[in-house]
């Protein structure tokens, strides 16, 4: 009996937006602090209804063999039996008190200033 082939739904933050994509493979990357996702799966091209968000993602990841997503950007990873619609959305309630890391660094002159 053959093992069922699963997909992974990966939800992550990218430039202030929430990306939800479906991939066949996901690994902890050799690059420290990154998750490696590959073999993106998008809905069939024969679909009558065209979703602009999915088309944008399809175009963005069209020639990508593998993508490295920072671990701190990952919101959720689900193992699913079949794919769904890839999408881009705004975070619920805006960014609120959650912001991408790192937000900012102190100016170079502030680090070397003597403490009072």
DOROVO-601327 format. One record per atom (N, C-alpha, C): residue in one letter; atom name; z, x, y. Coordinates in pm, 1 decimal, always signed. Layout:
// DOROVO-601327
+------+------+----------+----------+----------+
| code | site |        w |        u |        v |
+------+------+----------+----------+----------+
|    a |   CA |        Z |        X |        Y |
...
+------+------+----------+----------+----------+
//
This chain:
// DOROVO-601327
+------+------+----------+----------+----------+
| code | site |        w |        u |        v |
+------+------+----------+----------+----------+
|    x |    N |     +0.0 |    +83.5 |   -118.3 |
|    x |   CA |     +0.0 |     +0.0 |     +0.0 |
|    x |    C |     +0.0 |    +88.0 |   +124.6 |
|    x |    N |    -87.1 |    +56.0 |   +218.6 |
|    x |   CA |   -101.6 |   +135.0 |   +340.1 |
|    x |    C |     +1.6 |    +95.7 |   +444.2 |
|    x |    N |    +54.7 |   +197.2 |   +512.2 |
|    x |   CA |   +149.2 |   +173.1 |   +621.2 |
|    x |    C |    +76.8 |   +102.8 |   +735.8 |
|    x |    N |   +142.0 |     +5.3 |   +800.6 |
|    x |   CA |    +78.6 |    -57.1 |   +915.9 |
|    x |    C |    +66.6 |    +42.5 |  +1030.8 |
|    x |    N |    -41.6 |    +31.4 |  +1107.0 |
|    x |   CA |    -60.7 |   +119.2 |  +1221.3 |
|    x |    C |     +3.6 |    +55.3 |  +1343.2 |
|    x |    N |    +98.1 |   +125.8 |  +1400.7 |
|    x |   CA |   +168.1 |    +75.8 |  +1517.4 |
|    x |    C |   +112.4 |   +137.4 |  +1644.4 |
|    x |    N |   +135.2 |    +68.7 |  +1753.7 |
|    x |   CA |   +105.6 |   +120.5 |  +1886.5 |
|    x |    C |   +237.0 |   +133.0 |  +1961.3 |
|    x |    N |   +233.3 |   +204.3 |  +2069.9 |
|    x |   CA |   +350.4 |   +217.8 |  +2155.2 |
|    x |    C |   +317.2 |   +163.7 |  +2293.8 |
|    x |    N |   +403.5 |    +75.8 |  +2343.2 |
|    x |   CA |   +391.9 |    +27.2 |  +2480.5 |
|    x |    C |   +484.8 |   +113.3 |  +2564.1 |
|    x |    N |   +427.1 |   +189.6 |  +2656.5 |
|    x |   CA |   +503.8 |   +282.3 |  +2738.6 |
|    x |    C |   +505.5 |   +228.1 |  +2880.9 |
|    x |    N |   +626.0 |   +207.1 |  +2934.1 |
|    x |   CA |   +643.2 |   +159.0 |  +3070.7 |
|    x |    C |   +707.5 |   +270.5 |  +3150.7 |
|    x |    N |   +641.4 |   +309.0 |  +3262.0 |
|    x |   CA |   +693.5 |   +419.3 |  +3341.6 |
|    x |    C |   +658.3 |   +400.1 |  +3488.7 |
|    x |    N |   +733.6 |   +469.6 |  +3573.9 |
|    x |   CA |   +707.8 |   +467.4 |  +3717.8 |
|    x |    C |   +606.4 |   +574.8 |  +3752.6 |
|    x |    N |   +509.0 |   +537.4 |  +3836.3 |
|    x |   CA |   +409.5 |   +632.7 |  +3883.3 |
|    x |    C |   +377.6 |   +599.8 |  +4028.3 |
|    x |    N |   +416.6 |   +687.0 |  +4120.0 |
|    x |   CA |   +391.2 |   +671.9 |  +4262.3 |
|    x |    C |   +434.8 |   +535.0 |  +4314.8 |
|    x |    N |   +555.5 |   +495.1 |  +4278.6 |
|    x |   CA |   +614.3 |   +371.3 |  +4329.2 |
|    x |    C |   +567.4 |   +244.8 |  +4261.3 |
|    x |    N |   +485.7 |   +256.1 |  +4158.1 |
|    x |   CA |   +439.8 |   +139.5 |  +4084.4 |
|    x |    C |   +480.1 |   +153.5 |  +3938.0 |
|    x |    N |   +490.8 |    +38.6 |  +3869.8 |
|    x |   CA |   +526.1 |    +38.2 |  +3728.3 |
|    x |    C |   +397.5 |    +28.2 |  +3646.8 |
|    x |    N |   +372.9 |   +128.4 |  +3562.9 |
|    x |   CA |   +256.8 |   +130.8 |  +3474.5 |
|    x |    C |   +303.5 |    +88.1 |  +3335.4 |
|    x |    N |   +225.0 |     +4.1 |  +3271.4 |
|    x |   CA |   +250.4 |    -33.0 |  +3132.5 |
|    x |    C |   +121.6 |     -7.9 |  +3055.8 |
|    x |    N |   +124.1 |    +89.8 |  +2965.1 |
|    x |   CA |     +5.0 |   +127.7 |  +2889.3 |
|    x |    C |    +36.7 |   +124.7 |  +2740.0 |
|    x |    N |    -69.0 |   +115.5 |  +2661.4 |
|    x |   CA |    -56.8 |   +117.7 |  +2515.7 |
|    x |    C |   -122.5 |   +244.3 |  +2464.5 |
|    x |    N |    -51.0 |   +315.5 |  +2377.8 |
|    x |   CA |   -101.3 |   +440.9 |  +2322.2 |
|    x |    C |    -75.3 |   +445.0 |  +2172.5 |
|    x |    N |   -153.3 |   +527.4 |  +2103.8 |
|    x |   CA |   -135.2 |   +543.2 |  +1959.1 |
|    x |    C |    -30.8 |   +647.9 |  +1926.0 |
|    x |    N |    -17.6 |   +750.4 |  +2012.0 |
|    x |   CA |    +74.2 |   +860.5 |  +1982.7 |
|    x |    C |   +161.4 |   +891.8 |  +2102.7 |
|    x |    N |   +286.9 |   +923.8 |  +2074.1 |
|    x |   CA |   +380.2 |   +965.7 |  +2178.6 |
|    x |    C |   +471.1 |  +1073.1 |  +2119.4 |
|    x |    N |   +493.1 |  +1179.9 |  +2197.7 |
|    x |   CA |   +572.4 |  +1292.6 |  +2150.2 |
|    x |    C |   +659.9 |  +1346.2 |  +2262.4 |
|    x |    N |   +766.3 |  +1415.9 |  +2223.4 |
|    x |   CA |   +839.0 |  +1497.0 |  +2320.1 |
|    x |    C |   +751.4 |  +1619.1 |  +2343.2 |
|    x |    N |   +721.7 |  +1647.6 |  +2467.1 |
|    x |   CA |   +628.2 |  +1755.1 |  +2499.1 |
|    x |    C |   +691.7 |  +1892.3 |  +2484.3 |
|    x |    N |   +606.2 |  +1992.2 |  +2465.7 |
|    x |   CA |   +651.6 |  +2130.8 |  +2467.9 |
|    x |    C |   +687.0 |  +2172.3 |  +2610.2 |
|    x |    N |   +634.9 |  +2099.0 |  +2708.6 |
|    x |   CA |   +669.7 |  +2123.3 |  +2848.2 |
|    x |    C |   +802.5 |  +2052.6 |  +2872.8 |
|    x |    N |   +904.4 |  +2128.6 |  +2903.5 |
|    x |   CA |  +1040.1 |  +2074.9 |  +2915.0 |
|    x |    C |  +1046.2 |  +1959.1 |  +3015.1 |
|    x |    N |  +1107.3 |  +1847.3 |  +2973.6 |
|    x |   CA |  +1128.4 |  +1733.8 |  +3062.1 |
|    x |    C |  +1013.9 |  +1634.4 |  +3065.6 |
|    x |    N |   +915.8 |  +1649.4 |  +2978.2 |
|    x |   CA |   +801.1 |  +1559.3 |  +2978.5 |
|    x |    C |   +783.1 |  +1492.0 |  +2843.4 |
|    x |    N |   +725.7 |  +1372.4 |  +2846.2 |
|    x |   CA |   +686.6 |  +1299.6 |  +2726.5 |
|    x |    C |   +534.2 |  +1300.2 |  +2724.2 |
|    x |    N |   +478.1 |  +1329.5 |  +2609.2 |
|    x |   CA |   +333.7 |  +1340.2 |  +2593.9 |
|    x |    C |   +280.6 |  +1211.3 |  +2532.1 |
|    x |    N |   +185.6 |  +1146.3 |  +2599.7 |
|    x |   CA |   +124.9 |  +1024.8 |  +2545.3 |
|    x |    C |    -25.0 |  +1047.9 |  +2531.5 |
|    x |    N |    -82.3 |   +998.1 |  +2420.0 |
|    x |   CA |   -224.9 |  +1020.2 |  +2396.8 |
|    x |    C |   -286.4 |   +904.5 |  +2319.5 |
|    x |    N |   -419.1 |   +901.8 |  +2319.7 |
|    x |   CA |   -499.1 |   +797.0 |  +2256.0 |
|    x |    C |   -467.4 |   +660.4 |  +2317.0 |
|    x |    N |   -506.2 |   +644.7 |  +2442.5 |
|    x |   CA |   -483.7 |   +519.6 |  +2514.7 |
|    x |    C |   -565.9 |   +407.5 |  +2452.4 |
|    x |    N |   -507.1 |   +287.8 |  +2447.5 |
|    x |   CA |   -573.7 |   +171.0 |  +2390.5 |
|    x |    C |   -580.5 |    +64.3 |  +2498.9 |
|    x |    N |   -701.4 |    +13.8 |  +2523.4 |
|    x |   CA |   -721.4 |    -93.1 |  +2620.3 |
|    x |    C |   -785.6 |   -210.8 |  +2549.6 |
|    x |    N |   -777.4 |   -329.2 |  +2611.8 |
|    x |   CA |   -836.9 |   -450.1 |  +2553.3 |
|    x |    C |   -985.9 |   -431.4 |  +2530.4 |
|    x |    N |  -1041.2 |   -515.8 |  +2445.0 |
|    x |   CA |  -1183.5 |   -507.0 |  +2412.8 |
|    x |    C |  -1272.0 |   -533.0 |  +2533.6 |
|    x |    N |  -1386.6 |   -464.7 |  +2538.6 |
|    x |   CA |  -1479.8 |   -481.8 |  +2649.5 |
|    x |    C |  -1554.6 |   -614.1 |  +2640.1 |
|    x |    N |  -1547.0 |   -681.8 |  +2527.4 |
|    x |   CA |  -1619.8 |   -806.6 |  +2510.2 |
|    x |    C |  -1545.9 |   -925.3 |  +2571.7 |
|    x |    N |  -1430.0 |   -901.1 |  +2627.0 |
|    x |   CA |  -1350.9 |  -1008.2 |  +2685.4 |
|    x |    C |  -1424.2 |  -1070.9 |  +2804.0 |
|    x |    N |  -1419.8 |  -1203.2 |  +2812.1 |
|    x |   CA |  -1486.9 |  -1274.9 |  +2920.1 |
|    x |    C |  -1409.2 |  -1259.6 |  +3050.1 |
|    x |    N |  -1276.7 |  -1264.5 |  +3042.5 |
|    x |   CA |  -1193.0 |  -1251.6 |  +3160.9 |
|    x |    C |  -1163.9 |  -1103.4 |  +3185.3 |
|    x |    N |  -1189.3 |  -1057.8 |  +3307.9 |
|    x |   CA |  -1166.7 |   -917.7 |  +3341.8 |
|    x |    C |  -1041.4 |   -908.4 |  +3427.7 |
|    x |    N |   -946.5 |   -827.5 |  +3383.6 |
|    x |   CA |   -822.1 |   -807.2 |  +3457.7 |
|    x |    C |   -839.8 |   -682.5 |  +3544.5 |
|    x |    N |   -833.2 |   -697.4 |  +3678.9 |
|    x |   CA |   -855.0 |   -581.9 |  +3766.7 |
|    x |    C |   -755.7 |   -468.0 |  +3743.7 |
|    x |    N |   -629.0 |   -501.1 |  +3714.0 |
|    x |   CA |   -528.5 |   -396.5 |  +3691.0 |
|    x |    C |   -562.2 |   -316.1 |  +3566.2 |
|    x |    N |   -604.5 |   -384.7 |  +3460.5 |
|    x |   CA |   -639.9 |   -312.9 |  +3338.1 |
|    x |    C |   -765.2 |   -228.5 |  +3360.3 |
|    x |    N |   -860.4 |   -280.0 |  +3436.9 |
|    x |   CA |   -981.3 |   -202.6 |  +3466.6 |
|    x |    C |   -947.3 |    -77.8 |  +3548.0 |
|    x |    N |   -851.7 |    -89.8 |  +3641.1 |
|    x |   CA |   -809.0 |    +26.4 |  +3720.0 |
|    x |    C |   -746.7 |   +132.2 |  +3628.6 |
|    x |    N |   -660.6 |    +87.5 |  +3536.4 |
|    x |   CA |   -598.0 |   +181.1 |  +3441.8 |
|    x |    C |   -702.3 |   +242.6 |  +3348.9 |
|    x |    N |   -796.2 |   +160.9 |  +3303.9 |
|    x |   CA |   -901.9 |   +212.2 |  +3215.4 |
|    x |    C |   -979.3 |   +322.3 |  +3287.3 |
|    x |    N |  -1010.7 |   +300.3 |  +3415.0 |
|    x |   CA |  -1081.4 |   +401.5 |  +3493.3 |
|    x |    C |   -997.7 |   +525.9 |  +3516.5 |
|    x |    N |   -867.9 |   +505.4 |  +3542.2 |
|    x |   CA |   -778.3 |   +619.0 |  +3569.5 |
|    x |    C |   -759.4 |   +707.7 |  +3447.2 |
|    x |    N |   -751.8 |   +647.2 |  +3328.1 |
|    x |   CA |   -725.7 |   +722.4 |  +3205.4 |
|    x |    C |   -849.8 |   +738.6 |  +3117.6 |
|    x |    N |   -967.7 |   +709.1 |  +3173.0 |
|    x |   CA |  -1091.9 |   +709.7 |  +3096.6 |
|    x |    C |  -1118.3 |   +842.1 |  +3025.9 |
|    x |    N |  -1108.1 |   +952.5 |  +3095.7 |
|    x |   CA |  -1139.6 |  +1082.8 |  +3037.0 |
|    x |    C |  -1015.0 |  +1163.2 |  +3001.4 |
|    x |    N |   -899.8 |  +1098.4 |  +3001.3 |
|    x |   CA |   -773.7 |  +1167.6 |  +2973.6 |
|    x |    C |   -753.0 |  +1175.8 |  +2822.7 |
|    x |    N |   -735.1 |  +1297.0 |  +2774.2 |
|    x |   CA |   -707.0 |  +1318.2 |  +2632.5 |
|    x |    C |   -558.2 |  +1298.8 |  +2607.5 |
|    x |    N |   -477.6 |  +1352.7 |  +2698.5 |
|    x |   CA |   -332.7 |  +1349.1 |  +2683.7 |
|    x |    C |   -271.1 |  +1345.1 |  +2822.7 |
|    x |    N |   -164.8 |  +1268.4 |  +2838.1 |
|    x |   CA |    -97.0 |  +1260.4 |  +2967.4 |
|    x |    C |    +48.8 |  +1300.9 |  +2947.8 |
|    x |    N |   +102.2 |  +1374.3 |  +3045.7 |
|    x |   CA |   +240.5 |  +1418.9 |  +3041.6 |
|    x |    C |   +317.5 |  +1339.9 |  +3146.4 |
|    x |    N |   +412.1 |  +1260.1 |  +3101.7 |
|    x |   CA |   +490.3 |  +1175.1 |  +3191.0 |
|    x |    C |   +631.9 |  +1233.2 |  +3199.1 |
|    x |    N |   +683.9 |  +1254.0 |  +3320.6 |
|    x |   CA |   +820.5 |  +1305.4 |  +3332.7 |
|    x |    C |   +920.6 |  +1210.2 |  +3266.8 |
|    x |    N |  +1015.9 |  +1265.8 |  +3192.8 |
|    x |   CA |  +1114.5 |  +1182.8 |  +3122.0 |
|    x |    C |  +1188.5 |  +1088.7 |  +3215.1 |
|    x |    N |  +1219.1 |  +1135.4 |  +3336.9 |
|    x |   CA |  +1295.8 |  +1051.9 |  +3428.4 |
|    x |    C |  +1213.5 |   +936.2 |  +3484.4 |
|    x |    N |  +1082.0 |   +935.2 |  +3459.5 |
|    x |   CA |   +996.8 |   +825.0 |  +3503.9 |
|    x |    C |   +983.8 |   +715.3 |  +3398.3 |
|    x |    N |  +1019.3 |   +747.4 |  +3274.9 |
|    x |   CA |  +1007.1 |   +651.2 |  +3165.6 |
|    x |    C |  +1110.8 |   +540.4 |  +3183.8 |
|    x |    N |  +1064.4 |   +416.4 |  +3179.0 |
|    x |   CA |  +1154.2 |   +301.5 |  +3184.8 |
|    x |    C |  +1185.3 |   +253.7 |  +3043.6 |
|    x |    N |  +1080.0 |   +246.5 |  +2960.2 |
|    x |   CA |  +1098.8 |   +191.9 |  +2826.4 |
|    x |    C |   +981.2 |   +231.6 |  +2737.1 |
|    x |    N |  +1009.4 |   +249.2 |  +2608.0 |
|    x |   CA |   +906.1 |   +273.6 |  +2507.5 |
|    x |    C |   +931.8 |   +176.3 |  +2393.2 |
|    x |    N |   +830.8 |    +95.2 |  +2359.8 |
|    x |   CA |   +842.7 |     -1.7 |  +2250.8 |
|    x |    C |   +735.7 |    +26.4 |  +2146.0 |
|    x |    N |   +773.8 |    +16.7 |  +2018.9 |
|    x |   CA |   +676.6 |    +25.2 |  +1911.5 |
|    x |    C |   +630.8 |   -117.2 |  +1883.0 |
|    x |    N |   +500.0 |   -143.1 |  +1891.5 |
|    x |   CA |   +446.9 |   -278.5 |  +1873.9 |
|    x |    C |   +340.0 |   -278.2 |  +1765.3 |
|    x |    N |   +315.2 |   -395.2 |  +1708.7 |
|    x |   CA |   +216.3 |   -405.9 |  +1601.4 |
|    x |    C |    +74.9 |   -418.7 |  +1654.4 |
|    x |    N |    +59.2 |   -478.7 |  +1773.1 |
|    x |   CA |    -74.1 |   -488.4 |  +1831.6 |
|    x |    C |    -65.3 |   -472.2 |  +1982.1 |
|    x |    N |   -173.3 |   -425.1 |  +2038.7 |
|    x |   CA |   -177.3 |   -397.6 |  +2181.1 |
|    x |    C |   -180.7 |   -523.3 |  +2265.3 |
|    x |    N |   -156.0 |   -505.9 |  +2391.0 |
|    x |   CA |   -162.9 |   -613.8 |  +2487.3 |
|    x |    C |   -244.9 |   -567.2 |  +2605.6 |
|    x |    N |   -221.5 |   -630.9 |  +2718.1 |
|    x |   CA |   -295.8 |   -597.2 |  +2839.0 |
|    x |    C |   -220.2 |   -488.9 |  +2915.2 |
|    x |    N |   -287.3 |   -377.8 |  +2939.5 |
|    x |   CA |   -227.9 |   -272.0 |  +3021.5 |
|    x |    C |   -222.5 |   -323.8 |  +3164.3 |
|    x |    N |   -116.0 |   -287.2 |  +3237.2 |
|    x |   CA |   -104.7 |   -341.2 |  +3372.8 |
|    x |    C |    -29.5 |   -248.0 |  +3465.4 |
|    x |    N |    -50.7 |   -272.4 |  +3594.0 |
|    x |   CA |    +21.4 |   -204.3 |  +3700.6 |
|    x |    C |    +92.2 |   -312.9 |  +3779.0 |
|    x |    N |   +220.9 |   -292.8 |  +3806.6 |
|    x |   CA |   +294.8 |   -392.3 |  +3883.6 |
|    x |    C |   +390.8 |   -322.4 |  +3978.5 |
|    x |    N |   +442.9 |   -399.1 |  +4070.1 |
|    x |   CA |   +544.1 |   -349.5 |  +4162.4 |
|    x |    C |   +679.6 |   -359.7 |  +4093.8 |
|    x |    N |   +770.8 |   -267.3 |  +4122.6 |
|    x |   CA |   +905.5 |   -278.3 |  +4065.5 |
|    x |    C |   +970.8 |   -408.1 |  +4110.6 |
|    x |    N |  +1048.0 |   -469.0 |  +4024.5 |
|    x |   CA |  +1116.5 |   -593.8 |  +4059.2 |
|    x |    C |  +1212.9 |   -569.2 |  +4173.3 |
|    x |    N |  +1201.9 |   -651.6 |  +4276.3 |
|    x |   CA |  +1292.0 |   -639.5 |  +4389.9 |
|    x |    C |  +1267.3 |   -513.6 |  +4471.2 |
|    x |    N |  +1145.6 |   -460.4 |  +4466.1 |
|    x |   CA |  +1117.5 |   -336.1 |  +4537.8 |
|    x |    C |  +1185.7 |   -220.4 |  +4468.1 |
|    x |    N |  +1197.5 |   -111.1 |  +4535.7 |
|    x |   CA |  +1261.1 |     +6.3 |  +4476.7 |
|    x |    C |  +1412.8 |     -4.9 |  +4480.8 |
|    x |    N |  +1466.9 |    -88.1 |  +4571.2 |
|    x |   CA |  +1611.6 |   -105.0 |  +4576.7 |
|    x |    C |  +1681.8 |    +27.8 |  +4592.2 |
|    x |    N |  +1783.5 |    +50.8 |  +4510.1 |
|    x |   CA |  +1854.6 |   +177.7 |  +4517.6 |
|    x |    C |  +1804.1 |   +277.6 |  +4414.2 |
|    x |    N |  +1690.0 |   +249.1 |  +4352.5 |
|    x |   CA |  +1629.1 |   +339.9 |  +4256.3 |
|    x |    C |  +1512.0 |   +408.1 |  +4324.4 |
|    x |    N |  +1508.9 |   +540.2 |  +4317.4 |
|    x |   CA |  +1398.3 |   +612.9 |  +4377.3 |
|    x |    C |  +1356.3 |   +725.5 |  +4284.3 |
|    x |    N |  +1228.9 |   +765.0 |  +4291.5 |
|    x |   CA |  +1183.0 |   +873.7 |  +4203.8 |
|    x |    C |  +1260.4 |  +1001.4 |  +4231.2 |
|    x |    N |  +1281.3 |  +1081.7 |  +4128.2 |
|    x |   CA |  +1352.5 |  +1207.5 |  +4140.6 |
|    x |    C |  +1250.5 |  +1319.4 |  +4149.5 |
|    x |    N |  +1261.1 |  +1420.0 |  +4225.4 |
|    x |   CA |  +1355.4 |  +1439.2 |  +4333.9 |
|    x |    C |  +1306.2 |  +1369.8 |  +4460.5 |
|    x |    N |  +1398.0 |  +1317.5 |  +4538.5 |
|    x |   CA |  +1363.4 |  +1246.2 |  +4660.0 |
|    x |    C |  +1327.8 |  +1344.9 |  +4769.3 |
|    x |    N |  +1415.7 |  +1439.0 |  +4795.5 |
|    x |   CA |  +1386.9 |  +1540.7 |  +4896.6 |
|    x |    C |  +1475.1 |  +1661.8 |  +4872.1 |
|    x |    N |  +1435.4 |  +1769.4 |  +4934.2 |
|    x |   CA |  +1513.2 |  +1891.6 |  +4927.2 |
|    x |    C |  +1559.7 |  +1926.9 |  +5067.5 |
|    x |    N |  +1674.5 |  +1993.5 |  +5081.6 |
|    x |   CA |  +1718.0 |  +2033.0 |  +5215.4 |
|    x |    C |  +1621.3 |  +2136.8 |  +5272.2 |
|    x |    N |  +1602.4 |  +2136.6 |  +5403.3 |
|    x |   CA |  +1514.5 |  +2238.3 |  +5463.1 |
|    x |    C |  +1564.7 |  +2378.2 |  +5429.1 |
|    x |    N |  +1474.2 |  +2475.3 |  +5417.8 |
|    x |   CA |  +1513.7 |  +2610.9 |  +5376.9 |
|    x |    C |  +1624.3 |  +2671.2 |  +5462.5 |
|    x |    N |  +1628.4 |  +2643.8 |  +5591.9 |
|    x |   CA |  +1730.3 |  +2701.5 |  +5678.8 |
|    x |    C |  +1869.9 |  +2649.7 |  +5650.0 |
|    x |    N |  +1883.9 |  +2529.8 |  +5596.9 |
|    x |   CA |  +2015.2 |  +2470.5 |  +5572.5 |
|    x |    C |  +2088.8 |  +2534.9 |  +5455.5 |
|    x |    N |  +2016.0 |  +2588.5 |  +5360.0 |
|    x |   CA |  +2080.5 |  +2646.8 |  +5240.9 |
|    x |    C |  +2153.7 |  +2774.6 |  +5274.5 |
|    x |    N |  +2102.4 |  +2850.3 |  +5367.6 |
|    x |   CA |  +2159.7 |  +2981.8 |  +5397.0 |
|    x |    C |  +2258.6 |  +2979.5 |  +5512.6 |
|    x |    N |  +2277.2 |  +2863.3 |  +5571.5 |
|    x |   CA |  +2369.6 |  +2854.0 |  +5684.6 |
|    x |    C |  +2512.3 |  +2875.3 |  +5634.2 |
|    x |    N |  +2589.8 |  +2959.7 |  +5706.3 |
|    x |   CA |  +2729.9 |  +2980.5 |  +5664.8 |
|    x |    C |  +2808.7 |  +2851.8 |  +5677.9 |
|    x |    N |  +2899.9 |  +2830.6 |  +5584.4 |
|    x |   CA |  +2983.9 |  +2710.5 |  +5588.4 |
|    x |    C |  +3100.7 |  +2733.1 |  +5682.7 |
|    x |    N |  +3136.6 |  +2628.3 |  +5760.1 |
|    x |   CA |  +3248.8 |  +2644.0 |  +5854.2 |
|    x |    C |  +3381.7 |  +2658.9 |  +5787.3 |
+------+------+----------+----------+----------+
//
